[in-house]
Every structure is written in C-alpha cells, then in structure tokens.
C-alpha cells in the first residue's frame, strides 16, 4: 500500500475585493464589486466582497445586473498588477509549507502536505499555521479545506467561508459526502440541481443509492461517473498538472453555468493577464498555448497549439488563446470552467534576436514597465484593458 496523501485546498476569500479593502480601509465593511463601473454595458463582475454577495451579486454576473441588485455598491475596474503581487506573496507563503504547490488561479492553490507531518505537525495544525501567516504577513484571509484527495479538499474549503477551516479525516471521506446536501456537491450546477430536485435527490446518500447505470442515464456518461465517484469520497475531478514540462497555467470556475460568450471571453482575457504578468516576471518564454473547457455536464476538453514565434505580449497571447477557444467551444453549451496555459517553457535566453526592436517588443517592454510600476507603486493601478485590444 502507498502512503496516505494529505492535501490542502487554499482559497483566498473574495480576493480582488479583499485586496481593495486592505489597501483602502475606508472600503472595509462596504459592498465592493470589482470588474467594471456602472454604465459599463459589457463588463462582468470579477469578484464581489461578502458584503456585496449578501445582495445576490456574484462573479461572472453582468455589471448592469449587479448595479440593479446593489446600487449602493462600490464599483471598481480593479488593478491586476496589485492582485498578482499579493498572489505571489501568498503563494510564496504556501511554498514554505510544501515543495509541491499547484496554483490553480490567482487566488487558489492545492498544497500537497503528504509526508510533512513529522516536520510541521498534523494537517490541521499545518492549515492553522498557513492561515495565521497569510493573515499576519499578507493582511488577508484564506479558507482552507483538508482531505486525502484534491476534490474533497476543494469542497471542504468552501464549507465555512470566509476565513474557514474544515478537515475531512482519513476514513471519513465517504461519510462526509453521503451526509453532504446535494447543493454543496462541487461541480453540480443549476441544471443538475434541478434534476436532483425532480428526482428527490437531497443528499449525497440519495445519490449514493443509485447505480452507476441509473446515474449515467440521468446525467450522461461523464457526469454520471463523476457523481458516482464523488459520493463515494473518491477523487472525482481532475485538477490538471502538466507533468514532464514547465508550464504556467490558470483556470476559473464559475458559480453558475455561463452562456454569455462575451463574459466567457472576458474571463479568458483576465486569465491572459495573469499568465502574461507571471511570464514577464519569470526567466521563461513559450511558443505553446493551451485552453481547457469544462461544460455544465462536466465533460472537459483541452487543446494546445504551438507557433513558430514566442509569445511576447498580452495581445499575442489573447489572440492565440481566443482563436483556440472559439475553435473548440461548442456554441450554446453552458460553461462551468475555463482554463488557459503557457506550456513547454524555455529559458528566455533562447529567444531569437530578430524578435527585438519591432512593434511586439515595444509592447512587451510597455507591459514589463506596467508590471514594474505596479510592483513599486501598487496604488498606481495600471493595467491593460480588454477594450484596448478590441
């Protein structure tokens, strides 16, 4: 038998909004919505503070709708450079607790603490130490879930948000899932919840009592198998790690299935900003982009594309990823998750000399300058916007 694994899922609470409230104390306790200003007809919510969520505002919601729900909210376009700075600060804290940190997005990561107990203490103690350091050193709160697999750790981190800590002990995985209300099963969206209600499936145990055949009949092969494994406390969802090659990746899961293509492409643009800033702040270059698409029924597809030239600007990265996304996305289907990555990273010393001196290099230097300014002067709030690209 192999050793028992231990995973932490760390999820920063209302991250963008929390950073704004940290930097601007006058916003603390107020409903803060990051993503656009009232009157921005095509903007969508990136993050809403918990004060704003009380009014029903959530990420991926059109700003126009958010304003109707919460007219008294503080609306901001945000500062990606500052958010990335804080994210890097917190990921460095995570790295002090394990050599294996899988960053899923700017505000979310898995920390593999398998074998660290002898050095740092039991998983719950490690989790408390992480929370304490994030609070003391970064001034933010993080909700943490602990379990023997990533899927359950992810659910656990959402059990007592914000600033939560929830531990599923070894051997308690199936019992936890069978007792879990059906609406808390991660990955089960609005349409799935409607099917649950129609068939009287209120808890994980109700789903557990159905055969694999019954579940695939109700939900399709992919999602039926996912549910069958999930309610048994097994690793039900894949959280991809690129093995055997250097990569930078990020993904975003939506609280509801997304159907608005502009909102999808805006989310992709936000991921591109995360990727390009991380690339510019590293010694790496890449020719290969990847996209990951997960639909509401949990079917997941991925694609990658390699070009002759290195990616040097946000514009190039977004153009390539957007083209790949549009090629692979099946129109009309609800989107649950979108991911993007830069694969097969090479040392930037390998860049060809003919890349320098042209217009792309000027854009690259501009973006590098923006990154440097945001690091030195976080209040500058410089960023490139999607409107600049289109």
Helices and strands as residue ranges (DSSP letters): E 7-12, H 15-23, G 25-27, E 32-34, E 47-48, H 50-53, H 63-69, E 74-76, H 80-95, E 101-105, E 108-112, H 117-120, H 123-133, I 134-138, E 142-147, H 150-157, E 165-167, H 173-179, G 182-184, H 190-198, H 204-208, H 212-219, H 221-230, E 247-258, H 261-280, E 284-285, E 288-295, E 300-306, H 314-328, E 335-343, E 346-347, G 348-350, G 353-355, H 359-376, G 378-380, H 386-389
